[in-house]
Amino acid sequence: MEQRDLEQYCCDTRTIVAETAEFIANELGKVGKGDIEVKALNSLVSYVDKTAEERLVEGLRKLIPDSVFLTEEETISAQSGEYQWIIDPLDGTTNFLHQVPCFAVSVALRHRETTILGVVQEVNRKECFYACRNGGAFLNGKKIQVSQTPLLKDSLIATGFPYYDFKKLAPYLKVLEYFMLNTRGIRRMGAAAVDLAYVACGRFDTFFEYGLNAWDVAAGVSIVQEAGGKVFDFKGGENYLFGRELIATNPFLSEEVLKIISL
């Protein structure tokens, strides 16, 4: 795919994502208890997630008719193919249902196992973070980059608390304790796609979490990488998309952070 074609796909994807984000925003506060399903422990879904996903699939399929999809709500069967969209229609569903203002639409496009496009739109602030391969990373049209913070003591750390998989809870709490004592603080937004976007634009210096799915991180990872950041799993490897654990950080902190988080 030519770079100009990829950039056009990115532009068209942003339009589809923005329309979906507007739908989500209009449904805020309208979801009743009877509209909420429990998929698994502390994993919630409503008609908003499902409808948003259907809208995304419909729009994205028109862009690349022979593309396939990996989606959180499984409104379409997961398939493998040359072009694959990875979609989280509403990252931060619990926040949305409780009207806590941090949730996003996340869409990534992969070509033969390589992510070539990522779009994350935080719904409440109408902030669209996006990147296409070798094209840089942007926020609402302005180029962004990861922070240049060189020292851990000056850094702000983001994480996600375990909410269903507690096998690593003890070492995770030790890592939290270390960061509490040796950084400027820890934040927990409740939406991994937003955490990654905030690393990409320098608001956070590092983000780490385990128990993640590909749709939580695929778009955000591509944006962080195009913004000059480093992404790896807890062993320093590249199994972060499907390995259910991830660290995203600026290059200056990467070695120290990895040493601390390695569980």
N, C-alpha and C positions, 0 to 999 in steps of 0.2 A: 504494500500500500504506500503510495506517495505521501510525503509529509503534508502537502496541501490538502489532500483528500482526508487524511487523519484529522487535521485541524478543522475541516468542515464537519466531519462526524462529531467531533468534540463540541462544536458550536450547536449542532442540531440536538445532541444529547442534552446539553444545558437547557435548551428550550423545553424539551420534554420533562426534564427533572423539575424545572421551575413551575410548570403547569401542575405537576403532581404535588409539589410543595404547597402551592396555593390551595389545592383541594384539601390537603391535610390541615392547613391553617384554618380553613373555613369550618372544619369539623371539630375543632378544639372546644371542649366543654360540652359537646353534644352526645357523647358516648355514655349510655346508661350501663348499669351493672349487668343487665341482662344481655348486653351486646358483647360482653367480654368473655373470651374463652381462655382456659388454662391449658396450654400445650404440654407443659411439664412443670416441675418445681420452679416457681417464681418466673415462669416464662409465659407472658400474656399476649393475646392477639385479639383484635376486633375487626369489624368490617372495614375500618379505615385502612389497616395494613393490607388487607386482601384486595380492596378496591384500588388502592394506590399501586400495588404490584401489577394488577391487571392493566391499569392505564400505562404503566411503564413498558410492560411487555408488548402491548399493542403498538405503542409508538416506536419502540426500538426495533421491533420486527420489520417495520416499514423501511427503516434505514438500511438494514442488511437482511434481506428476505430469507436467506439460507442460514442465518445465525441461530444458535441454540442458547439455552438459558440455565443458569443455576440461581435459584431464588430461595429466599428464606421461607416464605409461606407456601411454597410448592403449589402455586396456582397453575403451574405448568410443569410437566415432567422434566426432571434434570436430565440433560443429555450432553454428549461430547461432540465437538465439531471443530472446524477450522476457526470459526469466530464464535466466541462464547461471552455472553453478557452475565455478569455476576451482580445480583441486585439485592439490596436491603431496602425495601420500600419505606420503612420507618424505623430507623435505628434510634433506640431510646423510647420504645413503646411505653414502658412503665412511666417514664417522665411525662409523656404525652397524656396518658390516662389520668395522671395526678396533676396535670396542668403545670408541671415544672418546665420552665422554658429552656430546654436543651434537647433537641431531637432533630434528626436529619434524614434526607434521602441520599442513598449511596449507590452509585452505578459505576461499574468498571467493565471494560471490554478487553478480552484476551484473544490473542492470535497465536495459535500453536504453542500454548503454554507460556506465552509472554504477555504480560499486561501492557497494553499500549495506550490506554485512556482511562482516566478516572475523574469522576465528578461527585462532589459532596456538597449538598446545599443544606445549611442549617436553617431551619424553617423560620424561627422566630425573628432572627436578625436579618433575614434575607441575604445571607452571605453565601456566595457560590465559590467554592474552591475547586480548581480543576487543573488538569495537566494532561498532555499527550506526550508520548515517548519522544525524547530528544527535543522537546519544545519548551521546556521550562514549566514552572508552576505559577498559578495566578489566583487572585482573590478579587472578584468583581472587576476584572480587567486589569488589575494592577499586579505586576510581577512580585512574587514573594520568595523568601528564602528562610531556611532554618536559622535559629539564633547562633550567635557567635560566642556565647558564654563559655569561657575556658575552664572555669573552676566549679566543682560540684557545690561548694558552699554558697555560690551565687545563683544556683539553678532552681527552677520551679518544676516539680515532678508531677505528672499525671498518672493515674492508675484506674483500674476498675476493680471493685471489690468482688470476691467470689460470691455467687448467689445460688449456685446449684452444685458445683463441683468443689468440694472442700478437702480433697486429698492433700493438697499442698498448702493448707491453711497455716500450719505452724511455721514453715520456712518463709511463707509470704509475710507473716506478721513480723518476723525478724528483719526482713528487708524493709518493711514499713518503718520499723523502729530506727533502723540505720538512717533512712532518708529523713525522718523527723528530726534527728539529732544533727544531721550534716548538710541540710539544704535549707532553702528559704521557705519550704513548705510543700505539701502534697494536696492535690486537687482530685476530686472524683466527680466527673460530669455526668456519667451514666449513659454515654453514647460514644463508643470507640471510634466511629467515623469522625466525630467532632474532635476528639482527643488528637487523632492523627493530623487532622487539618490544622489544629492549633500548633502542633509541633512544626508543621510545614511553614507556617507564617511567623514562627518565633515566639508565640505566646507562651508555649511550654517548651522546656529544653529537652525533656525526655518523657516518654510514655511507655508503660509496660503493663501487660495483663496476660493472664492465662484463661483458658476456657472459651476462647474466641472461635468464631466460624469464618469461613472465607468471605461470606457476604458482609461481615462486620468490618473487614479490613482491606479488601482488595483495592477499592478506589483510593482510600486514604494512604495506603502504602505507596502507590504510584505517585501521588502528589508529594509525599515526603521525599521520595527519592529524586524527583525532578526539582525539588527545592534545595537539594544538596545534602539531605539527611542520610543517615545510615539506618537500615532495618535488618534485624536478624532474630533468630529464635534464641531461647535461653542458653543454648550451647554455642552461640556465635555462628550458627549455620544459616542456611537459606530455607529451612522448612517452617516458614512463618505464615504462609497462606493457608495451608491445610494442617499444620502441626499444632494448632490450637494454643500457641503461645508466641508472644511477640514483644520486641523492644524496638522503639523508634527514638532516635536521638540525634543531636548534632554531632559532627565528626570529632569535636574536641573532647567530648565526654564519653564517647562510645566504649573505649577500653575499660575505663573505670566503672562505668555503669554495668557493663557485662560481668565484670568480676563480682560486683555486689549482688546482682540478680541471679546469677547462675545457681540453680537449685538442684 
